Amino acid sequence: MAGHNKWSQIKRKKAVNDAKRGQAFTKLIREITVAAREGGGSPEFNARLRLAVDQAKAANMPADNIDRAIKRGTGELEGVTYEEVTYEGYGPGGVALFIEALTDNQNRTVADVRHLLNKYGGSLGTTGSVAWQFERKGQVFVDATAHGELAVFEAAIEAGAENVSREGDEFLVTTDVPSFHQVQQALEHAGIEPTQVELSMVPSNEVGVSGPDGTKLVQLLDALDDCDDVQKVYSNGNIDDSVFSEALGA
């Protein structure tokens, strides 16, 4: 999952600047609103909402913003109605792409996604064309410079985690969906505060991508991430580290 997680790390670093932080808030507010609409406004009894609120707090979103988003979801405040849609397709080098979006206009969103895929050498696929290559997993990221590997491994595995691996300056704890919150709580109880928690679509296998295809793929992922309606983009491309800085102009 090296390429997948490298992109996840870069996205979090990008969100540090004010422009990206505002965009990240917009996406989180949509997720909180939909989660509250679908499962109620109490994070204690709504796992999806609890995760969205945790992510918003980790991004330093003001509590008032979170409360208003929940109230819009439960109908206490007026707001736009967002629908969940997914798109499947292919990127440069034949990599599989699974795209999750929340939108108030599906025609606009599919047109935007198709345009970006075509622009960077990809194509939109049919429903089911690539979803089988991904599996929903819980992912918990831990700062490897602040916590020892043994402590993270023991707390996570004892709580039911499937795997703990080192990804650069972070440990990645992978769980199945039912064990996700339990593992997160076990780490916190052990004094290990995660830097990021998320439910992710993890590829079952990876496709190595380098050179021009790698550059185009990073640019495509970046462009899709900048699309307001797109919440998350998953790829099975394992991109060479050298490609990232060149493709993003870093």
C-alpha positions in Angstrom: 0.0 0.0 0.0 3.0 2.2 -0.3 1.7 4.4 -3.1 -1.7 4.7 -1.6 -0.4 5.8 1.8 2.2 8.1 0.4 -0.6 10.1 -1.2 -2.5 10.1 2.0 0.4 11.6 3.8 0.9 14.3 1.1 -2.8 15.2 1.3 -2.6 15.8 5.0 0.5 18.0 4.6 -1.2 20.0 1.9 -4.2 20.7 4.2 -1.9 22.7 6.5 -2.1 25.8 4.4 -5.2 28.1 4.8 -6.6 27.4 1.3 -6.4 23.7 1.6 -7.6 23.8 5.2 -10.8 25.6 4.1 -11.4 23.0 1.4 -10.8 20.2 3.9 -13.4 21.8 6.2 -15.9 21.9 3.4 -15.5 18.2 2.7 -15.7 17.3 6.4 -18.8 19.5 6.9 -20.5 17.6 4.1 -19.6 14.2 5.6 -20.8 15.3 9.1 -24.1 16.5 7.6 -24.8 13.3 5.7 -23.7 11.1 8.6 -26.1 12.9 10.9 -28.9 12.7 8.4 -28.4 9.0 7.9 -27.7 7.9 11.4 -28.9 10.6 13.8 -27.0 13.5 15.5 -25.4 11.6 18.4 -21.8 10.5 17.8 -22.2 8.0 20.6 -24.7 6.0 18.7 -23.6 6.8 15.1 -20.2 5.4 14.3 -20.0 7.2 11.0 -20.7 10.5 12.6 -18.2 9.8 15.4 -15.5 9.2 12.9 -16.4 12.4 11.0 -16.4 14.5 14.1 -13.0 12.9 15.2 -11.5 13.8 11.8 -12.9 17.4 12.1 -11.4 17.8 15.5 -8.1 16.5 14.3 -8.2 19.1 11.6 -8.9 21.8 14.2 -12.3 22.6 13.0 -14.2 25.0 15.4 -16.8 23.3 17.5 -19.5 25.6 16.3 -18.9 24.5 12.7 -19.3 20.9 13.8 -22.5 21.6 15.7 -24.1 23.5 12.8 -23.2 20.7 10.4 -24.9 18.1 12.7 -28.0 20.3 13.0 -28.2 20.7 9.3 -28.1 16.9 9.0 -30.8 16.3 11.6 -33.0 19.0 10.1 -32.7 21.5 13.0 -31.1 24.0 10.5 -31.8 24.4 6.9 -29.2 23.3 4.4 -28.3 21.8 1.1 -29.2 18.1 0.6 -26.1 16.0 -0.5 -26.3 12.6 -2.1 -23.6 9.9 -1.9 -22.3 8.7 -5.3 -19.3 6.6 -6.3 -17.4 6.5 -9.6 -15.0 3.9 -10.9 -12.4 4.3 -13.6 -8.8 4.0 -14.7 -5.9 6.3 -14.5 -2.6 6.6 -16.4 -0.7 3.3 -16.5 -4.0 1.3 -16.2 -4.3 1.9 -12.4 -7.8 1.4 -10.9 -9.5 4.4 -9.3 -12.4 4.4 -6.9 -13.9 7.8 -6.2 -16.4 8.7 -3.5 -18.4 12.0 -3.7 -21.1 13.9 -1.9 -23.0 16.2 -4.2 -26.1 18.3 -4.7 -25.9 17.9 -8.5 -24.9 14.5 -9.8 -24.8 15.8 -13.5 -22.3 18.4 -12.5 -20.1 16.0 -10.5 -19.9 13.2 -13.1 -19.1 15.8 -15.8 -16.3 17.2 -13.6 -14.9 13.8 -12.8 -15.0 12.7 -16.4 -13.3 15.9 -17.5 -10.4 15.4 -15.0 -10.0 11.8 -15.9 -9.8 12.5 -19.6 -7.5 15.5 -19.0 -4.9 13.4 -17.3 -5.0 10.2 -19.4 -7.7 8.3 -17.5 -11.2 7.2 -18.3 -14.5 6.7 -16.5 -15.5 3.1 -16.1 -18.8 1.3 -15.4 -20.2 0.4 -12.0 -18.3 -2.7 -10.7 -15.4 -2.3 -13.1 -12.8 -1.8 -10.4 -14.5 -1.9 -7.0 -13.7 -5.6 -6.7 -10.0 -4.6 -6.5 -10.6 -2.8 -3.2 -11.7 -3.7 0.3 -13.0 -1.5 3.0 -10.6 -1.3 5.9 -10.0 0.9 9.0 -6.7 2.7 9.0 -5.1 4.4 12.0 -1.9 6.4 11.6 0.5 6.9 14.5 3.5 9.2 14.7 6.5 6.8 14.6 8.8 9.5 16.1 6.7 9.8 19.2 5.8 6.2 19.9 7.7 2.9 19.9 6.8 0.1 17.5 6.4 -2.5 20.2 3.9 -0.4 22.2 1.9 0.4 19.1 2.0 -3.3 17.9 0.9 -4.8 21.2 -1.9 -2.3 21.8 -3.3 -2.6 18.3 -3.0 -6.4 17.8 -4.5 -7.2 21.2 -7.5 -5.1 20.3 -8.0 -6.9 17.1 -6.0 -5.1 14.5 -5.0 -7.1 11.4 -1.6 -5.5 10.8 0.9 -2.8 11.9 3.5 -1.6 9.4 6.0 1.3 9.2 5.2 3.9 6.5 7.9 6.5 6.5 7.6 8.5 9.7 4.3 6.8 10.7 3.0 3.5 11.8 -0.1 2.3 9.9 -2.5 0.1 11.8 -4.9 -1.7 9.6 -8.2 -3.2 10.9 -11.4 -4.7 9.6 -14.4 -2.4 9.8 -16.0 -4.0 12.9 -12.8 -3.7 14.9 -11.9 -0.2 13.8 -13.3 1.9 16.7 -12.2 -0.7 19.2 -8.6 -0.6 18.0 -8.6 3.2 18.0 -9.9 3.3 21.6 -7.3 0.7 22.7 -4.4 2.9 21.3 -5.8 6.0 23.0 -6.1 4.1 26.3 -2.5 3.1 25.9 -1.5 6.7 25.6 -1.0 6.5 21.8 -2.9 9.3 20.2 -3.5 8.7 16.4 -2.5 11.4 14.0 -5.3 10.4 11.6 -8.1 7.8 11.5 -10.1 6.8 8.5 -12.2 4.2 6.8 -10.4 3.5 3.5 -10.8 1.4 0.4 -7.5 -0.5 0.4 -6.3 -2.1 -2.9 -5.9 -5.9 -2.9 -2.9 -5.6 -5.3 -0.9 -2.7 -6.6 0.3 -1.6 -10.0 3.8 0.0 -10.2 3.7 3.4 -11.9 6.7 5.6 -12.8 7.9 8.1 -15.4 5.3 10.1 -17.3 2.4 7.9 -16.2 3.4 8.4 -12.6 3.5 12.1 -13.0 0.1 12.2 -14.7 -1.4 10.0 -12.0 -0.2 12.2 -9.2 -1.5 15.3 -11.0 -4.9 13.5 -11.5 -5.1 12.5 -7.9 -4.3 16.1 -6.9 -6.9 17.5 -9.3 -9.6 15.1 -8.1 -8.8 16.0 -4.5 -9.3 19.7 -5.3 -12.8 19.0 -6.7 -15.3 20.2 -4.1 -17.7 17.3 -4.6 -15.1 14.6 -4.4 -14.6 13.3 -0.8 -12.0 10.6 -1.3 -10.0 9.0 -4.1 -8.5 5.6 -3.9 -5.9 4.1 -6.3 -4.0 0.9 -6.6 -1.1 2.7 -8.2 2.2 2.3 -6.4 4.0 5.5 -7.4 7.7 5.9 -7.2 8.7 8.4 -4.5 10.8 10.5 -6.9 7.6 11.2 -9.0 5.7 13.0 -6.2 7.8 16.2 -5.8 8.2 16.6 -9.6 4.5 16.1 -10.3 3.3 18.5 -7.6 6.0 21.1 -8.2 7.4 20.7 -4.7 
